[in-house]
């Protein structure tokens, strides 16, 4: 009898070639933490989750205004990002503008970026 495997309780969202995502994935693996990886490039932005992420951490924190994707956007597009709705539209159209990684932890908390101390504090 096959018992279905329960999906991991932690999901890490990002793109695989991002250095910060690589560090986060390595840290989780080295600490024996089971997690699911959601690749924006292959699976798209999980649009239904964006409002919850923005409520948890703020749209300003999710939009990476320091990265190359943001810098490549024209000034008019950059200027439109003024609230959650406009930020969501730009993030959906340009997934790489989302600061990475976004992690949804087993308890539903959402974090953005990678710091080992922060990750350790979310472990059961």
Kinemage of the C-alpha trace (Angstrom):
@kinemage 1
@onewidth
@group {chain A} dominant
@subgroup {mainchain}
@vectorlist {calphas} color= white
{ca unk a 1} P 0.000 0.000 0.000
{ca unk a 2} L 1.354 3.408 -0.968
{ca unk a 3} L 0.861 6.163 1.525
{ca unk a 4} L 0.756 9.537 -0.198
{ca unk a 5} L 3.586 11.827 0.798
{ca unk a 6} L 2.523 15.008 2.540
{ca unk a 7} L 3.771 18.068 0.686
{ca unk a 8} L 6.451 20.097 2.460
{ca unk a 9} L 5.133 22.677 4.899
{ca unk a 10} L 7.632 25.308 3.715
{ca unk a 11} L 7.594 26.846 0.238
{ca unk a 12} L 10.440 28.937 -1.119
{ca unk a 13} L 9.569 31.177 -4.082
{ca unk a 14} L 12.175 32.592 -6.438
{ca unk a 15} L 14.315 31.908 -9.461
{ca unk a 16} L 16.993 29.214 -9.438
{ca unk a 17} L 19.894 31.321 -10.711
{ca unk a 18} L 19.517 34.023 -8.021
{ca unk a 19} L 22.486 33.934 -5.612
{ca unk a 20} L 20.300 34.702 -2.587
{ca unk a 21} L 17.866 31.934 -3.523
{ca unk a 22} L 20.814 29.542 -3.919
{ca unk a 23} L 22.070 30.461 -0.426
{ca unk a 24} L 18.610 29.952 1.074
{ca unk a 25} L 18.112 26.598 -0.648
{ca unk a 26} L 21.560 25.425 0.418
{ca unk a 27} L 20.889 26.462 4.017
{ca unk a 28} L 17.575 24.604 4.119
{ca unk a 29} L 19.115 21.487 2.573
{ca unk a 30} L 22.120 21.534 4.907
{ca unk a 31} L 19.758 21.758 7.893
{ca unk a 32} L 17.663 18.827 6.641
{ca unk a 33} L 14.586 20.977 6.107
{ca unk a 34} L 12.072 19.657 3.593
{ca unk a 35} L 10.705 22.436 1.394
{ca unk a 36} L 9.035 22.984 -1.944
{ca unk a 37} L 10.604 25.315 -4.495
{ca unk a 38} L 8.370 27.449 -6.723
{ca unk a 39} L 10.262 28.751 -9.760
{ca unk a 40} L 8.776 32.045 -11.015
{ca unk a 41} L 10.353 31.502 -14.424
{ca unk a 42} L 8.735 28.090 -14.972
{ca unk a 43} L 5.633 28.234 -12.779
{ca unk a 44} L 4.852 31.935 -12.897
{ca unk a 45} L 4.088 34.326 -10.091
{ca unk a 46} L 1.533 32.837 -7.698
{ca unk a 47} L -0.831 35.761 -8.253
{ca unk a 48} L -3.437 34.672 -5.662
{ca unk a 49} L -0.725 34.768 -2.981
{ca unk a 50} L 0.529 38.306 -3.697
{ca unk a 51} L -2.116 40.092 -1.559
{ca unk a 52} L -1.219 37.930 1.438
{ca unk a 53} L 2.491 38.504 0.928
{ca unk a 54} L 1.942 42.254 0.671
{ca unk a 55} L -0.207 42.210 3.814
{ca unk a 56} L 2.488 40.264 5.668
{ca unk a 57} L 5.611 42.191 4.648
{ca unk a 58} L 4.419 45.248 2.716
{ca unk a 59} L 4.485 45.800 -1.035
{ca unk a 60} L 7.470 48.129 -0.640
{ca unk a 61} L 9.591 45.262 0.681
{ca unk a 62} L 8.499 42.879 -2.089
{ca unk a 63} L 9.445 45.205 -4.937
{ca unk a 64} L 13.207 45.035 -5.401
{ca unk a 65} L 14.062 48.560 -6.503
{ca unk a 66} L 17.802 47.820 -6.375
{ca unk a 67} L 17.917 44.937 -8.837
{ca unk a 68} L 18.686 44.939 -12.551
{ca unk a 69} L 15.098 44.146 -13.545
{ca unk a 70} L 13.832 47.296 -11.819
{ca unk a 71} L 16.582 49.396 -13.396
{ca unk a 72} L 15.631 48.081 -16.853
{ca unk a 73} L 12.017 49.222 -16.441
{ca unk a 74} L 11.266 52.548 -18.055
{ca unk a 75} L 10.787 55.516 -15.747
{ca unk a 76} L 7.069 55.697 -16.526
{ca unk a 77} L 6.527 52.090 -15.385
{ca unk a 78} L 8.624 52.652 -12.264
{ca unk a 79} L 6.565 55.748 -11.458
{ca unk a 80} L 3.313 53.766 -11.564
{ca unk a 81} L 4.338 51.621 -8.576
{ca unk a 82} L 2.654 53.556 -5.778
{ca unk a 83} L 0.352 51.091 -3.987
{ca unk a 84} L -0.385 47.365 -3.615
{ca unk a 85} L -2.445 47.138 -6.839
{ca unk a 86} L 0.186 48.814 -9.024
{ca unk a 87} L 3.001 46.868 -7.350
{ca unk a 88} L 1.138 43.615 -7.964
{ca unk a 89} L 0.680 44.444 -11.660
{ca unk a 90} L 4.396 45.160 -12.119
{ca unk a 91} L 5.412 42.031 -10.160
{ca unk a 92} L 3.142 39.850 -12.295
{ca unk a 93} L 4.488 41.345 -15.520
{ca unk a 94} L 8.120 41.227 -14.324
{ca unk a 95} L 8.592 38.351 -11.852
{ca unk a 96} L 12.283 39.118 -11.404
{ca unk a 97} L 11.371 42.432 -9.749
{ca unk a 98} L 10.122 40.501 -6.697
{ca unk a 99} L 12.746 40.477 -3.964
{ca unk a 100} L 13.928 36.937 -3.395
{ca unk a 101} L 13.404 34.549 -1.896
{ca unk a 102} L 9.900 34.793 -0.547
{ca unk a 103} L 9.390 32.016 1.980
{ca unk a 104} L 6.054 30.874 3.358
{ca unk a 105} L 6.829 28.989 6.556
{ca unk a 106} L 4.980 26.064 8.149
{ca unk a 107} L 3.083 28.484 10.415
{ca unk a 108} L 1.992 30.725 7.518
{ca unk a 109} L 4.480 33.503 8.257
{ca unk a 110} L 6.070 35.143 5.222
{ca unk a 111} L 9.664 36.348 4.980
{ca unk a 112} L 11.590 38.021 2.187
{ca unk a 113} L 15.324 37.636 1.620
{ca unk a 114} L 17.773 35.316 3.326
{ca unk a 115} L 19.432 35.595 6.701
{ca unk a 116} L 20.477 32.401 8.462
{ca unk a 117} L 19.363 33.707 11.864
{ca unk a 118} L 15.924 34.556 10.537
{ca unk a 119} L 15.552 31.159 8.880
{ca unk a 120} L 16.632 29.386 12.069
{ca unk a 121} L 14.023 31.310 14.074
{ca unk a 122} L 11.248 29.870 11.892
{ca unk a 123} L 12.122 26.240 12.445
{ca unk a 124} L 9.867 24.181 14.689
